[in-house]
Amino acid sequence: MCKISIIVPIYKVAEKFLRKNIESLINQTLKEIEIVLVDDGSPDNCGKICDEYSKVDDRIIVIHQENRGLSAARNTGVNKSNGEWITFVDGDDWIESTMCETLYNYAIKDSELDIIVSAIIKDYGNKTYKYSYSKFIDKKTYVNDECKYWQKEVLDYEGNISAAFAKIIKKELLIDNCIFHNEKLRQGAEGIEFNLRLLGKAKKIFFTEEYFYHYMYNSNSISSSHDEKNHLYVLKCFEEIKKYICTLDDNKDILQMFYNRLLYVIVTTAISGYFNPSNIEKYKIKKEKYIKYLENPLIRESLKNANYSKIDMQRKIILKMIDLKMFWLINILAKLRKKQKENN
């Protein structure tokens, strides 16, 4: 019997990261697992590396498909899986050897659980950082209306639960409620959109502040570099998120959190996006394009309706600079931020 299916979407993953990823899955102490590697049309050697490992471990299923994006790759994995539970692991990340066994044992203790969530370590290469989960109670089960609290916290930047990974999900919950990743959302905030729908259907969630999942920070990743198409993908995600929120009863609080979360996106898009030193365009062009970005109706709506008292001082200052059109200063801050990350 396959207890957990591990779904790994793979596209342009550096070989050293991909091998560490797969080996961390092969070495799980829980042996009744399957590892579904979805090669999403990667143009490098990723597909060959996946095939290589499948020859030495018959629990590995390799799927090669044309490039359709992260969401589609995860959906392919779910549809091909046979496990009672599903967990997502990104191709350049890795997990502790005891993750599957520990989380599955919690599931055995309570058969009514829908989702079991664990904690994340962010790896910057030279050092690691453990996320804070102060808003959640370790070893606590959240039932019925308490699950709505989790749904709201998906939109909290400090909540650290908006990603698809670092949790096991009962496959029955996904299939019975048709909860799949939105394939129109190829990049950006697709995890937020997915988790809002997922947690909206969950009746019982267990949280453990045990750190099993290692998120590998990549300074060249889409979320850490300037990519104008990706900025638009992110906005598309938030448009879909707002549509979903508008279908909820008594959505005032969650809509307020939605506007606040977009403030973080606006700041990140400035510092890590348009004014990122990796963007080789002239400052004048950067400024013009970012100003055009700020004209998006959803951006303007968020800047108007957000609760600024809930934003940390550093981002408040940057938002004030944006309001005063002090883009030259934001350009300097972006350079300083990039150096800071590189020194980490």
Stockholm file with secondary structure:
# STOCKHOLM 1.0

chainA/1-344         MCKISIIVPIYKVAEKFLRKNIESLINQTLKEIEIVLVDDGSPDNCGKICDEYSKVDDRIIVIHQENRGLSAARNTGVNKSNGEWITFVDGDDWIESTMCETLYNYAIKDSELDIIVSAIIKDYGNKTYKYSYSKFIDKKTYVNDECKYWQKEVLDYEGNISAAFAKIIKKELLIDNCIFHNEKLRQGAEGIEFNLRLLGKAKKIFFTEEYFYHYMYNSNSISSSHDEKNHLYVLKCFEEIKKYICTLDDNKDILQMFYNRLLYVIVTTAISGYFNPSNIEKYKIKKEKYIKYLENPLIRESLKNANYSKIDMQRKIILKMIDLKMFWLINILAKLRKKQKENN
#=GR chainA/1-344 SS CCCEEEEEEESSCCHHHHHHHHHHHHTCSCCSEEEEEEEESCSSSHHHHHHHHHTTCTTEEEEEECCCCHHHHHHHHHHHCCCSEEEECCTTCEECTTHHHHHHHHHHHCTTCCEEEEEEEEECSSCEEECCCTTSCTTEEEETTHHHHHHHHTTCTTTCCCSSCSEEEEHHHHHHTTCCCCTTCCSSSHHHHHHHHHHHHCSEEEEEEEEEEEEECCTTSGGGSCCHHHHHHHHHHHHHHHHHHTTSSSCHHHHHHHHHHHHHHHHHIIIIIITCTTCCSCHHHHHHHHHHHHTSHHHHHHHHHCCGGGSCHHHHHHHHHHHTTCHHHHHHHHHHHHHHHHHC
#=GC SS_cons         CCCEEEEEEESSCCHHHHHHHHHHHHTCSCCSEEEEEEEESCSSSHHHHHHHHHTTCTTEEEEEECCCCHHHHHHHHHHHCCCSEEEECCTTCEECTTHHHHHHHHHHHCTTCCEEEEEEEEECSSCEEECCCTTSCTTEEEETTHHHHHHHHTTCTTTCCCSSCSEEEEHHHHHHTTCCCCTTCCSSSHHHHHHHHHHHHCSEEEEEEEEEEEEECCTTSGGGSCCHHHHHHHHHHHHHHHHHHTTSSSCHHHHHHHHHHHHHHHHHIIIIIITCTTCCSCHHHHHHHHHHHHTSHHHHHHHHHCCGGGSCHHHHHHHHHHHTTCHHHHHHHHHHHHHHHHHC
//
